[in-house]
């Protein structure tokens, strides 16, 4: 269900989460498959190594939910070093026929700490990292007044998973009888709730989007809340990238800038770019860009650049491609012509 997510949202994030669920199921099938796997050494090594990829898949899923536009970086490969280390150890350090997963590392109380007991400890670490990632995202989202809270379902998903982890650690190291007896029921219930929460992500995201207004320059059909074009987490990420392009890159100074060019820089479609600008600023693309250009022109006029450059020079330096376009936009946003604005600066 997650790999072929029907709503086509957060595809990469859902596929990493699908891998996590698949590998968790791999653990549940461990007892049934272990006897078969031991007959084939290479299969056994690969089967066990995959289990060390389970926890990293959870964190990577959260990272893609938080920032859907992220790309897989070289440092992300570090998360899979434990799996590679297991393969190396299985091939080099263990005699043929020996299952490395049940190799004793050290005693802990009346029990032995085995290699396979590293798995729940690894998952503890990654659940904490995933939770902290969501907390940072939630704090960042609160600073953007356009956006509401999101990914609540993933918080609940981690809580259910933490319950599973608690029973897993008991099974591996502690052995409280009551928990051992109820473990099958808890695992079954946890699978049900995690599946339910995963299916709720579309509902929780679209319910927080606002209804976009009509685009002046790029008319599109009106959409209801349930038909919001871009989901909440993606909107937050794209808004940050848009702000970066405007504030840091100052792309509005390019007189050739168009909606398709901006969309390409953001890595989204033209209609999505138009929707993003309208949702974040309330303006159409051209109104938004012209507003930025007028503000730049005002800065140049205040700084005294008008003495070095004539008004045509100010227009081109601000990103306009003609004096007519400059005058029209300037008057629209300031209710006065550029010359009137300059004269108003001299008034006490």
Secondary structure, 3 states (H helix, E strand, C coil): CCCCCCCCCCHHHHHHHHHHHHHHHHHHCHHHHHHHHHCCHHHHHHHHHHHCCHHHHHHHHHHHHHCCCCCCCHHHHHHHHHHHHHHHHHHHCCCCCCCHHHCEEEEECCEEEEHHHHHHHHHHHHHHHHHHHHHHHHHHHHCCCCCCCCCHHHHHHHHHHHHHHHHHHHHHHHCCHHHHHHHHHHHHHHHHHHHHHHHCHHHHHHCCCCCCCCCCCCCCCCCCHHHCCCCHHHHHHHHHHHHHHHHCCCHHHCCCCCHHHHHHHHCCCHHHHHHHHHHHHCCCHHHHHHHHHHHHHHHHHHCCHHHHCCHHHHHHHCCCCCHHHHHHHHHHHHCCCHHHHHHHHHCC
